[in-house]
Amino acid sequence: MKGLVVKNTGSWYTVKTDDGRMVDSKIKGNFRLKGIRSTNPVAVGDRVEIVPNQEGTAFITTIEDRRNYIIRKSSNLSKQSHIIAANVDQAFLIVTINHPETSLTFIDRFLASAEAYRIPVVLVFNKEDLLTDDEKHYRQMVTDMYDNVGYRCLAVSAYTGEGLDELRAMLSGKVTVLSGNSGVGKSTLINKLIPGLNLRTSEISDAHNTGMHTTTFSEMIPIGNGIDGEASDGYIIDTPGIKGFGTFDIEREELTSYFKEIFHFSKDCRFSNCTHTHEPGCAVRKALEDHYIAQSRYNSYLSMLEDKDGSKYREAF
């Protein structure tokens, strides 16, 4: 029996079978995927085969080949990964300029990982209604920077509804994973996009301007009639808020390819194996000096190179 994994609560998975049933399922035995050391070998979005048992539950016996997946290094097991979602059409990274502040390094790490697995990303800047004039000016500079790199950016407010119509239109007919730090308003946004869902939300911590986890598991939510009253085969994958985004399975030599503008200028470097750190004739560092590459993006690239040297998880980001 085949189906789609629509929810992961740790050791249990909810599988929506091809005939429409919801079956609680577990992994059979010591099930592991070849080549991936993961804390969760099965992910939301996976197509699987299950074998029902007498208790009314089932065992997952096979995972079909994935079209793509997005992955991060596990925060407590440095040699293992955590698969956020599989078989997605796009990712919406929900970020905030303040309340709480999303670091540019976190954004860049997410973007590079998505590039590695060929997942298009839209940057959604939430809580536009809370920004001061100075913060709005800064947000515009940040969105201009990422827009110039080639990423679509959208400023929205889950509170006032600003930008939500455009956001809804981009969801229709697609499987979209929503990710971001805790407290950026993912659950509130989803509640606005899919009326009647009523996901649990919480306030951010005033003392630390950080979010508190309200989503504790990944879940695939059908958009259904949530877009202009019309049926849609789209899904939103809601994921737990994440503090850091350690990179995984990205080789040092490949990293340049996952920063679009750095890759563009690297073609003119004197040496084909240039790391863009110290080599003579480096076109990337020349472009940095000429302000064709943003300093923050270059710093993020360097921090990821450092990951590859130290093989460590960068919890600060």
N, C-alpha and C positions, 0 to 999 in steps of 0.2 A: 504494500500500500504506500502510495506516494503523497507528499504534502509539503507545506511551507511552514517553516518555523516562524511563529508570529510573536512569541514571548519567551524570555529567558529569566528565570527567577533564581538562578544559581545551579542547583543540581537537576532541576526540572525544566522541561521545555514544553510549551504548548504548540502543537502541530495542527495546522488547519489542513485537513485532508482534501484531496481533489474532489471529493463528493460533499464537501462543506462541513464536515464534523470537526469539533475541537477535541483533540486527544492529548492528555497529559502524558509526556514521554520522558524516558531516561536513556542515557547512553548505555549500550550493552557492553559490559566488560571494560577492559582497559583500552578504550577507543581513542586512537590518536590519528591525526592527519600527518601524512608523510611530509617532512620538510618544514613543518611549522610547530615550534614549541610554544604551545598556547595554554593559558589558564582556562580557556573555553573553546574546545575544539569544534563545538557547534555554535553557530551565531544566528541571531535574528536575521531573516532574509535568506537563509539556506534552504535549498530544496533537498529533501531527505526521503529515505525509505524507512518505514516503520513496520514492526511486527507486533500486532496486538497480543495481549496476554489475558489470562482469566480474570484478573482484577479490574479489567476495564481500562487499564493504561496500556502503554506500548513501549517497546524498545526501539531506539534509533539504530539502525544497522548500517546504513550507507548515507554518505553525503555526496550529492551530485557535484560535478566540477563547477567552481565558482567563476562567474564572469569577472568579478572584481571583489575587493573587500577593503575596508579601511581598518588599520591596525595601529596600536600604540604599545609602547613598552609597559609591562606591568609595573606599578609603582613600588611593589614590595618584593618582586621576584625579578631581579635585573636580567636574568637570562631567558625570561619568558615574555610572551606578548599577550595582549588582550585584543581580540577582534571585536571592534565596535559594531560592525554591521557588514552584511554580505549582499552582493547582487543589487547594488543601488545605482540609480541613474544620476543622482546629484547629491551634494551635501550642502546644507545651509549651516554655516558657522555663525552662531548668534554671539555677538560681541557688544560690549558697552564701553563708552568713553569714561563713564563714571557710574557709580552705584551698582556694582563695583567696577573698577577699571580692569579692562582686559589688556594684558601686555602685548606689544607688537611682536615680541619673540614667540609668544604662544601662538599667535595668528600665523606667523611664518612657518613654525614647525608643523602646524596642522596642514597648511597649504602644501608644503613640501611632501608630506606623507600622502596627501591626496593625489598629488602629481605622480608619485611613484606608482600608484595603483590606478591611474587614469580615471579619476573621479572628478568631474567638474565641481567647482565650489563657488557659491554665492556668499559674499560677506553681508550679513544682515546686522546693521547697527541699530540696536533696540534702545528704548527709553529716551527717544529724542525729546520728549516733553519735559524731561528733568534737567536738560542741559542749559547752562548759562550761555550768554552770548559768546564769551571767550571759549567755552567748551565746544560750542557749535562751530566756531571758526577752526578749532583744532580738528574736530571731526571731519570738516570739509577737506582740510589738508591731508588727513589720513586716507579718506576715500579717494581723493585725487591721485594719491600715490599708488594705491592698489588698482585703481582704474587704469592708470598709465601702464602698469605691469601687465594688465589683461584680465583682471578679475572684476566681475560685476559686483557693485556695491549698492545697497539699498538701505536708506534711513527710515526706520519705522517707529511707531509707538503702539504697543499693545494697549496702552491706557486710552489714548485718543482715537486710535484706529488709523492714524496716518501711515500710508504705504501698504496697508494690509490687502487692498484690492489687487495691487500689483503682485504682492507675495502669493495670494491665492491663485492667480492666473498661472504662476510659474510652477505650481504644485500639480496641476491637473494632469492625470494620466501617467504620472511618474512615481517612482519609489525614491523618496527623499529622506536622508538621514539628517536629523537636527542634533548639533553638538555645540559645546561651549562650556565655559566655566560655570560653576554653581552660582546662582543668583542673577544670571543675565536675563532671565525671563522666558526660558524655553516653554515651560508648562503653561504660563499665562498666554503666550502667543498661540500655542496649540489650542487652548480653550477658546480663543477668539476665532481661530481659523475653522474649528469644528464645533459649532454650537451644541450644547448639551453634553459635552464630554466630561467636563468638571474634573480635570486632573488636579491633584492636590498641589498647592503652592505655598510658599512661606516668604516672610520678609527677610531681607539681607541683614547681616549683623552691623549695627551702627558703629560699634566699637572698632571693628576691623575693616569695614566696607567690603566684606566678603560674603559670598552666598552660602546658604546651608542646603545640603542635599535633600531634595524632595522626591526625585525620581530615583528609585533604588534598583531598578532593573530595566533592561531594554525591552521595548514593546513596539510592534508593528500595528499602527492604527489606520484602519481604512478611512479614507476621506469621505467616501459615500456621497451623501447629499450635501456635504458641507460647502460646496462651491456653487454659489448662485442657484441652489436648489436642483442642480443637475447631477445625475449619477456620474460617478467617476471611478475608474479602476486604480486610482492613485493610492499610495500609502505614505504616511509619515512614520518614520522610525524615531521614537523618543528614546533618548539615552541618558544615563546618569551624568550629572555635571562632573567635569574632570578638572583637577587642580593643575596637573602638569601634562605635558605631551612629549614623553621620551620617544625618540625615533627608533625604528626597529627594521632590521633587514635592508638597510640602505647602505651600500658600499661607499667608501670614501670617494672612489673615483666617479661614482654616479651622481654625487650630491649636486654638482654644478647643474646637471640636467633638470633638477627639480626647482631651481630658481630661474624663472623664465628670462628675466633681463640679464642675469649673470651668464646664462647659457648663450644668449644672443651675442654678447661681447666676447665671450671666451673663444669664439671661433677665430678671432684675430690675435690671440696670444701667440708669442714666439714659440712656446713649447706646448705640444699636444697634451702633455700630462701636467700642465700648470695647475697648482693648487690655489693660485690667486692670493697668496700670502706674502711671498718674498721674491719670487722669480723675476729676473729682468725681462723686459718686453711684455709685461702682463697688461693686456688690453682692459681687463676688468678693473684693475686698480686705477688705470688711467680714466676709465669711465666714471669711477667713483670720485676722483678728483675733479672731474668736469661736471659732476652733479647729474649724470645720466643714471646713476644707481644711487638709491637712498642709503644713507649711512646705517639706518636701522636694519634694512634688509641685509646689508653686508655683515653687520654684527651678528645677525641671526645665522647667517651662513657659517661664520667663524665658530659660533657656539656649537653648531651641529658637527663641524669638523672636529671640535674638541671632544664631543661625544664619541666619535669614532676612534680618537686616540685613547681616551680613558675608559671606554666601554662602560660608561656609568650613566645612570638615569639623572637627568637634571631636574630635581624636584622643584627648584625655584621658579621654573617656567610652567 
